[in-house]
Amino acid sequence: MLSGFRVVLSHPLFPGNLGSVARACANFGVTDVVLVNAECSPTDIDALRYASGAPSKEVLASMKTAPSVAAAIADCQLAIAFARKENRPPRARDYSAAAWETLESALRGGSTGCKVALVFGKEDHGLPDEDIAVCSFECMIESADIHPTLNLSHAVAVVLHTLTREAPDWSRKQKQATTTRWVSSEAIEPEDAPARLEDIETTIAHWRRLLVDAGITTGNNPDQLLAPMAAVVRRAALTQRDVGYFRAFFSKLQNAISVKRSS
């Protein structure tokens, strides 16, 4: 059902949740699960008990590990961070609708060559700002204010169910749709395929070096100026060609700065 999706769990605490997440993933056809600095093990007896069933235990046994969320999503083209409602700054803009629209576009395009990461945080505190920052979008699951937080495995199940339920509608919409960036990689030129998040982060790092070289920083910290612009770039669904344009532009600017300094 959702073979192009990856579930990323950042700092999960409880082995029972690993088992329950494995079961939810098996229910909806997701076999790609990555653990980031897990504080429990998929081999724990509670993980095995909550997985319940051979398909779920296969997902549990195949869970991979990564040292950071950035590393876990590096080879993906889109990453959605599912954050806790109460952790958001009071005046922060809510991109949940845009996140779901982008997921719709990804499913509608039948992007067989693209990987979409769904990122979930620690049970007691959710995702920290640094993990949210490297994702394409931050998204919240609607819930009642009286108890707004969901159990980790419940959150995963809700998101996967929503994607699976809506997928047939999105497939029908594709027949009338004009274009989408999230089309099968087999149907477009490689340069027009969505860029991997690793390449986007490399581009942002190049931008950061350019700001430092040009002396354009706030309090000697280029990230204060760069962070909001980097967030726009991460949401932009850049293609490989777009990334090439950015990198070429930044290189020319760096060369111009070097020439001016040496003259």
Secondary structure, DSSP 8 states (H G I E B T S, - for coil): --TTEEEEEES---HHHHHHHHHHHHHTT--EEEEES-SS-TTSHHHHHHH-SHHHHHHHHT-EEESSHHHHTTT-SEEEEE--GGGS-TT----HHHHHHHHHHHHHTT-TT--EEEEE-BTTTB--HHHHHTSSEEE-----TTS----HHHHHHHHHHHHHHHHHHHHHHHHH----SS--GGGS-GGGSB--HHHHHHHHHHHHHHHHHHT--BTTBHHHHHHHHHHHHHHT--BHHHHHHHHHHHHHHHHHHHHHHH-
